[in-house]
């Protein structure tokens, strides 16, 4: 009787376990596929949301780390050149950081001396350009002055409705200053001990994952270095080209506009578009629609030369990203960390993509190497030799 009861209990448990499996198996394959994909998407979305929340909480630290790696990849050739001169690692790193501060300070003083009085004029020129654009809109489109004034008043009210919190402003300034100071300190130690720290990390990685991590690190570092140096070179070429066009067209404030173009070059697509729009507005306000159209043509020509000729030559192919990916990355960076997020979003995306691609390629190569080769086909038997008669 005990055996019979145990047998019935086992059968009931099997029936209970078979019920959900039978119900799942009875569903159409399309429904099962949709359920599995939906569950995967929910898990991925939850993970991305949690990661975004963590990044928002530590945004100043994340921005400081991203700026540190960007500057380290940009200045690494300088530090290596100083090390080849038999300088100690600490002195080479310190001189590299001081060189960066000297360049930034010198450029700041030069820009201030040349453009301090012109930036106020730039605001006036932009206001005049907006006024001429308003007249052009009302003369060519079925929009009255009252409707446009009402729309501008609503936009102005929405922009000025937010009250300025002195405590929040002071906290923001403190965070920016602290992030900049932290980035400089981290830059010194990364230039001084970056390779030693990376080798220490690799020694803690066991088994076949060590070679995968080493190759992924090399690929990511090369990608970041190529991106940082290529972006600075392309931004400088854009600034020189557009600034020279503005000088030839007689547009005032050419140097401040070239500086805006250079800074905007670090935000792909969006930065160049905004800088070009500012230049066209100033040309429209200063010299009229003809010069504005010529300025627009010059901006488009410089950007086309940069995108179709300079970028493929300067940037390595593996660094380039699709414009859709760039727009999504810049938008996400702006939503998370504002202007600073827009500057660092694209290099982070490029490095992450190259690292993931490198790991995937190495795993596929390892799987192909571990797979046994199929046996070679046997040779067909030789035909019998004829017996001589």
C-alpha distance (Angstrom), angle and dihedral (degrees) to the residues before:
residue distance angle dihedral
X1 . . .
X2 3.78 . .
X3 3.78 89.9 .
X4 3.77 91.0 48.7
X5 3.82 91.4 49.8
X6 3.77 90.9 48.7
X7 3.78 90.0 49.7
X8 3.81 91.8 51.1
X9 3.82 90.4 48.4
X10 3.77 91.0 51.8
X11 3.81 91.2 48.8
X12 3.84 91.8 49.0
X13 3.83 91.1 50.2
X14 3.80 90.1 48.8
X15 3.80 90.2 49.5
X16 3.82 91.4 50.1
X17 3.82 90.6 49.4
X18 3.78 92.5 45.2
X19 3.81 92.1 51.9
X20 3.83 98.1 72.2
X21 3.81 91.0 38.4
X22 3.78 91.8 51.8
X23 3.81 91.2 46.1
X24 3.84 90.1 50.0
X25 3.81 92.0 46.7
X26 3.79 91.4 49.0
X27 3.82 91.8 59.3
X28 3.82 117.1 96.8
X29 3.79 114.2 -98.1
X30 3.81 90.9 -116.9
X31 3.81 91.3 57.9
X32 3.82 92.2 47.0
X33 3.82 90.9 49.9
X34 3.82 91.7 48.3
X35 3.82 91.4 50.0
X36 3.81 92.7 50.0
X37 3.81 94.0 46.8
X38 3.81 91.3 46.0
X39 3.81 91.1 52.0
X40 3.81 90.9 49.1
X41 3.80 91.6 48.8
X42 3.82 91.5 49.5
X43 3.82 91.3 51.8
X44 3.83 92.2 46.8
X45 3.81 92.4 47.0
X46 3.80 91.1 49.2
X47 3.80 91.1 49.8
X48 3.81 92.6 48.5
X49 3.80 90.9 47.7
X50 3.79 91.6 51.1
X51 3.80 91.1 47.2
X52 3.82 91.1 49.3
X53 3.81 91.1 50.5
X54 3.80 91.0 51.3
X55 3.81 91.6 47.9
X56 3.81 91.0 50.4
X57 3.80 90.4 52.5
X58 3.81 92.5 51.4
X59 3.82 97.7 33.0
X60 3.86 96.1 132.0
X61 3.80 91.1 51.3
X62 3.81 92.3 45.2
X63 3.82 92.0 49.9
X64 3.81 91.2 47.6
X65 3.81 91.5 50.7
X66 3.81 92.6 47.0
X67 3.82 91.7 48.9
X68 3.80 90.3 46.9
X69 3.79 93.8 53.8
X70 3.81 91.4 44.0
X71 3.81 92.5 52.2
X72 3.81 92.5 42.0
X73 3.81 91.4 53.8
X74 3.81 89.4 46.9
X75 3.82 95.1 48.4
X76 3.80 98.8 36.1
X77 3.86 93.5 97.9
X78 3.81 89.8 53.9
X79 3.79 91.8 50.7
X80 3.82 91.6 47.7
X81 3.81 90.8 49.8
X82 3.81 90.1 53.4
X83 3.81 90.4 48.2
X84 3.81 89.6 54.2
X85 3.80 86.8 59.4
X86 3.85 87.8 64.9
X87 3.81 93.4 -106.1
X88 3.82 117.8 150.9
X89 3.77 117.0 -102.8
X90 3.82 93.3 -112.7
X91 3.80 93.6 50.4
X92 3.81 92.9 45.4
X93 3.81 91.5 50.7
X94 3.82 92.2 45.9
X95 3.81 92.6 49.4
X96 3.80 90.5 48.6
X97 3.82 92.1 52.4
X98 3.82 91.1 45.8
X99 3.81 89.5 50.0
X100 3.80 89.4 53.5
X101 3.81 91.8 49.1
X102 3.80 90.9 46.9
X103 3.80 92.8 51.6
X104 3.79 92.9 46.6
X105 3.80 92.5 45.7
X106 3.81 92.8 46.8
X107 3.78 92.4 48.7
X108 3.79 90.4 47.4
X109 3.80 92.7 52.5
X110 3.81 91.9 44.7
X111 3.79 93.1 49.2
X112 3.79 91.8 46.2
X113 3.81 93.3 50.6
X114 3.79 93.5 46.6
X115 3.77 101.3 38.8
X116 3.81 109.1 22.4
X117 3.79 91.1 100.9
X118 3.79 93.6 36.3
X119 3.79 98.0 56.9
X120 3.81 90.4 67.5
X121 3.79 87.4 51.2
X122 3.80 88.2 49.0
X123 3.80 89.8 59.9
X124 3.80 91.1 50.4
X125 3.80 91.3 47.9
X126 3.79 91.1 50.4
X127 3.80 91.7 50.3
X128 3.81 90.2 50.4
X129 3.80 90.0 47.4
X130 3.79 90.7 51.9
X131 3.81 89.2 49.7
X132 3.80 92.1 52.2
X133 3.79 89.9 46.4
X134 3.80 88.3 52.4
X135 3.79 90.8 52.5
X136 3.79 90.4 48.1
X137 3.83 91.6 51.0
X138 3.80 93.9 49.2
X139 3.81 92.0 47.2
X140 3.81 97.0 48.5
X141 3.83 104.4 30.1
X142 3.83 129.3 56.1
X143 3.80 91.5 -105.9
X144 3.79 123.6 119.4
X145 3.78 126.2 -141.7
X146 3.79 91.0 -113.2
X147 3.82 93.2 53.7
X148 3.80 92.4 48.1
X149 3.81 92.0 45.7
X150 3.80 89.8 50.9
X151 3.80 91.8 50.5
X152 3.81 91.8 48.1
X153 3.80 90.5 47.8
X154 3.81 90.8 52.7
X155 3.80 91.4 49.2
X156 3.81 91.3 47.3
X157 3.80 91.5 49.1
X158 3.81 91.6 48.8
X159 3.81 90.9 49.6
X160 3.82 94.5 48.4
X161 3.80 98.2 37.8
X162 3.79 93.1 86.3
X163 3.78 112.5 90.5
X164 3.77 118.9 -132.0
X165 3.78 112.6 -119.7
X166 3.83 110.1 -150.3
X167 3.81 91.8 -158.6
X168 3.81 92.4 51.5
X169 3.81 91.1 45.8
X170 3.79 92.0 51.1
X171 3.79 90.6 47.5
X172 3.81 90.4 50.8
X173 3.80 92.0 50.8
X174 3.80 90.2 48.2
X175 3.80 91.6 49.7
X176 3.81 91.9 49.5
X177 3.80 92.7 48.8
X178 3.79 91.9 45.2
X179 3.81 92.2 48.2
X180 3.81 91.3 50.4
X181 3.80 92.1 49.1
X182 3.80 91.5 46.1
X183 3.81 90.5 49.4
X184 3.82 91.4 53.7
X185 3.80 92.9 49.0
X186 3.79 92.2 46.7
X187 3.80 89.9 46.7
X188 3.80 91.1 56.7
X189 3.80 93.4 50.6
X190 3.79 93.3 42.4
X191 3.81 91.6 53.1
X192 3.80 90.8 44.7
X193 3.82 102.2 42.2
X194 3.81 105.1 8.9
X195 3.80 96.4 112.7
X196 3.80 92.7 43.6
X197 3.82 90.8 51.1
X198 3.82 90.6 49.1
X199 3.83 92.0 50.0
X200 3.81 89.8 48.4
X201 3.80 89.1 53.1
X202 3.80 91.8 49.2
X203 3.80 91.8 51.0
X204 3.81 88.3 58.2
X205 3.82 90.4 55.0
X206 3.79 111.0 90.2
X207 3.78 132.9 -155.4
X208 3.79 126.7 -2.1
X209 3.80 91.6 -24.9
X210 3.82 89.6 76.7
X211 3.80 94.0 70.9
X212 3.80 91.3 43.8
X213 3.82 91.3 51.5
X214 3.82 91.9 45.6
X215 3.80 93.5 52.0
X216 3.81 92.1 44.0
X217 3.81 89.9 51.7
X218 3.81 92.1 49.7
X219 3.81 91.8 48.3
X220 3.82 92.6 47.5
X221 3.80 93.4 48.3
X222 3.82 92.9 47.9
X223 3.80 89.9 48.3
X224 3.80 93.0 50.6
X225 3.82 92.1 46.7
X226 3.80 93.0 48.5
X227 3.79 91.3 46.7
X228 3.81 96.2 48.0
X229 3.80 96.2 46.2
X230 3.80 93.3 40.1
X231 3.80 93.1 48.7
X232 3.81 92.5 50.3
X233 3.80 91.8 48.6
X234 3.80 93.7 47.8
X235 3.83 92.1 45.7
X236 3.82 89.4 51.9
X237 3.81 92.2 49.2
X238 3.82 91.0 48.7
X239 3.80 91.3 49.7
X240 3.81 92.6 49.3
X241 3.81 93.5 45.6
X242 3.79 96.7 47.3
X243 3.82 92.5 39.8
X244 3.82 91.0 52.5
X245 3.81 90.5 48.9
X246 3.81 90.4 51.2
X247 3.80 91.2 50.4
X248 3.83 92.0 49.4
X249 3.81 91.2 48.6
X250 3.79 91.7 49.3
X251 3.80 95.2 -118.6
X252 3.81 111.4 159.7
X253 3.80 123.5 -125.5
X254 3.80 91.9 33.2
X255 3.81 94.1 155.6
X256 3.83 96.3 52.9
X257 3.80 89.7 46.2
X258 3.81 90.7 50.3
X259 3.81 88.8 50.4
X260 3.83 90.6 51.6
X261 3.82 88.6 49.5
X262 3.81 91.0 51.7
X263 3.80 92.9 50.5
X264 3.80 91.8 44.4
X265 3.81 90.2 53.0
X266 3.82 89.2 74.4
X267 3.82 89.5 65.7
X268 3.83 104.1 61.0
X269 3.82 119.2 -133.2
X270 3.82 96.1 -12.8
X271 3.81 96.9 55.0
X272 3.81 93.8 48.7
X273 3.81 91.0 47.0
X274 3.80 93.4 51.7
X275 3.83 92.9 45.6
X276 3.82 91.1 49.0
X277 3.81 91.3 49.3
X278 3.82 91.0 52.4
X279 3.83 91.0 50.2
X280 3.82 91.9 49.9
X281 3.82 91.6 48.9
X282 3.80 91.9 51.6
X283 3.82 91.1 47.6
X284 3.82 90.0 49.6
X285 3.80 92.1 50.4
X286 3.79 95.6 44.7
X287 3.81 105.7 37.2
X288 3.78 108.0 10.5
X289 3.81 136.2 -111.0
X290 3.82 96.4 -49.7
X291 3.80 93.4 59.5
X292 3.79 89.6 41.6
X293 3.82 90.8 55.9
X294 3.82 90.9 47.4
X295 3.80 89.6 49.2
X296 3.80 90.2 50.2
X297 3.81 89.9 50.6
X298 3.82 90.8 49.7
X299 3.82 92.3 49.1
X300 3.82 91.7 49.0
X301 3.82 91.4 46.9
X302 3.81 93.1 50.7
X303 3.80 92.0 47.0
X304 3.82 92.0 48.1
X305 3.81 91.2 50.3
X306 3.78 89.5 48.2
X307 3.80 95.1 47.5
X308 3.81 98.6 42.1
X309 3.81 103.2 31.7
X310 3.80 114.5 15.1
X311 3.80 100.4 38.7
X312 3.84 95.5 53.2
X313 3.82 89.0 48.6
X314 3.80 99.2 42.8
X315 3.80 100.2 33.3
X316 3.75 118.4 58.4
X317 3.77 113.9 -121.4
X318 3.79 93.8 -115.2
X319 3.83 90.2 58.0
X320 3.80 95.4 55.9
X321 3.80 119.3 96.7
X322 3.78 131.9 -162.7
X323 3.84 113.5 -94.8
X324 3.81 90.6 -119.2
X325 3.82 90.3 56.1
X326 3.81 90.4 47.5
X327 3.81 93.0 50.9
X328 3.80 92.3 48.0
X329 3.81 91.9 47.1
X330 3.83 93.4 48.6
X331 3.81 91.4 46.8
X332 3.80 92.8 49.2
X333 3.81 92.0 46.3
X334 3.80 91.3 49.6
X335 3.81 92.4 49.7
X336 3.81 92.3 48.7
X337 3.82 102.7 40.1
X338 3.80 108.7 3.7
X339 3.80 120.2 -132.1
X340 3.80 93.6 -11.7
X341 3.80 89.6 53.8
X342 3.80 90.4 52.5
X343 3.82 90.1 55.4
X344 3.81 96.4 50.4
X345 3.81 101.0 33.9
X346 3.82 97.6 83.8
X347 3.84 98.3 48.0
X348 3.81 90.3 46.8
X349 3.81 89.9 50.9
X350 3.82 92.8 47.3
X351 3.80 93.3 49.7
X352 3.81 93.2 44.8
X353 3.80 91.4 50.5
X354 3.81 93.6 48.9
X355 3.82 92.6 47.0
X356 3.81 92.8 49.6
X357 3.80 90.8 46.6
X358 3.81 91.5 49.5
X359 3.82 93.2 50.2
X360 3.80 91.4 48.1
X361 3.81 92.7 49.5
X362 3.80 92.6 49.0
X363 3.79 92.7 49.0
X364 3.79 90.9 49.9
X365 3.81 90.8 49.0
X366 3.81 91.1 49.0
X367 3.80 91.1 49.2
X368 3.80 91.2 49.3
X369 3.81 90.8 49.6
X370 3.82 93.2 48.7
X371 3.81 93.0 48.8
X372 3.84 109.8 96.8
X373 3.77 116.3 -117.4
X374 3.79 115.8 -111.2
X375 3.79 113.5 -104.1
X376 3.77 114.8 -92.9
X377 3.82 113.9 -109.4
X378 3.76 114.5 -102.8
X379 3.78 118.9 -110.6
X380 3.80 113.1 -103.6
X381 3.76 113.9 -108.1
X382 3.80 115.4 -92.5
X383 3.78 115.9 -107.0
X384 3.79 114.8 -104.7
X385 3.77 115.8 -94.5
X386 3.77 114.8 -117.1
X387 3.79 114.3 -108.4
X388 3.76 109.8 -118.5
X389 3.77 112.2 -118.2
